[in-house]
Amino acid sequence: MSSLERFGDDREMRIGSPERTALTEILRSSVDQDYIDLDEYEKRVDILMAAKTWADAEPILQDLPAYQRVLKAQEDAFVPEKLRTPEWIKWLWVGSSIPVGIVTGVWGFVYWLSGSHQYFWPVWVVIPLGVVATALTIAERLILRPAEARKRQERLRRKRNQR
């Protein structure tokens, strides 16, 4: 990624005093951290003050770690976070597992006491709960999650266009 890709085709956009001040701070912090010396700082500040566009300012900042960190932070701000499993899906499965565990436990205890083969009657609880929980989980993954991802991308696109 070009270091100023966040400006897209606006690299030829003019920069003003607020931007020059912020970029000068990056240069000053590079002096403080011994990445450049004072002579180089003065040369770079002169070039920065003469720069009319972002494309003119980029070459004097490109090799500085402080500038790269700023770009990385801006880049990370625009990376949408991964969609996580909603809490209601987690609680659905926890809620379903409780009755399944209880009836299976009762069946196992009775089977252990009687010592004979018994019909696995908990299937009448396990199957309906499993079908409902599975259907809702699949619906969330195939319908709700893509819709939420589209909404997030649209918000992200609007946010980028505001800058």
Secondary structure in CASP SS format (residue, H / E / C, confidence):
PFRMAT SS
TARGET T0000
AUTHOR 0000-0000-0000
METHOD secondary structure of the structure
MODEL  1
M C 1.00
S C 1.00
S C 1.00
L C 1.00
E H 1.00
R H 1.00
F H 1.00
G H 1.00
D H 1.00
D H 1.00
R H 1.00
E H 1.00
M C 1.00
R E 1.00
I C 1.00
G C 1.00
S H 1.00
P H 1.00
E H 1.00
R H 1.00
T H 1.00
A H 1.00
L H 1.00
T H 1.00
E H 1.00
I H 1.00
L H 1.00
R H 1.00
S H 1.00
S H 1.00
V H 1.00
D H 1.00
Q C 1.00
D C 1.00
Y C 1.00
I C 1.00
D C 1.00
L H 1.00
D H 1.00
E H 1.00
Y H 1.00
E H 1.00
K H 1.00
R H 1.00
V H 1.00
D H 1.00
I H 1.00
L H 1.00
M H 1.00
A H 1.00
A C 1.00
K C 1.00
T E 1.00
W H 1.00
A H 1.00
D H 1.00
A H 1.00
E H 1.00
P H 1.00
I H 1.00
L H 1.00
Q C 1.00
D C 1.00
L C 1.00
P H 1.00
A H 1.00
Y H 1.00
Q H 1.00
R H 1.00
V H 1.00
L H 1.00
K H 1.00
A H 1.00
Q H 1.00
E H 1.00
D H 1.00
A H 1.00
F C 1.00
V C 1.00
P C 1.00
E C 1.00
K C 1.00
L C 1.00
R C 1.00
T C 1.00
P C 1.00
E H 1.00
W H 1.00
I H 1.00
K H 1.00
W H 1.00
L H 1.00
W H 1.00
V H 1.00
G H 1.00
S H 1.00
S H 1.00
I H 1.00
P H 1.00
V H 1.00
G H 1.00
I H 1.00
V H 1.00
T H 1.00
G H 1.00
V H 1.00
W H 1.00
G H 1.00
F H 1.00
V H 1.00
Y H 1.00
W H 1.00
L H 1.00
S H 1.00
G C 1.00
S C 1.00
H C 1.00
Q C 1.00
Y C 1.00
F C 1.00
W C 1.00
P C 1.00
V H 1.00
W H 1.00
V H 1.00
V H 1.00
I H 1.00
P H 1.00
L H 1.00
G H 1.00
V H 1.00
V H 1.00
A H 1.00
T H 1.00
A H 1.00
L H 1.00
T H 1.00
I H 1.00
A H 1.00
E H 1.00
R H 1.00
L H 1.00
I H 1.00
L H 1.00
R H 1.00
P H 1.00
A H 1.00
E H 1.00
A H 1.00
R H 1.00
K H 1.00
R H 1.00
Q H 1.00
E H 1.00
R H 1.00
L H 1.00
R H 1.00
R H 1.00
K H 1.00
R H 1.00
N H 1.00
Q H 1.00
R C 1.00
END
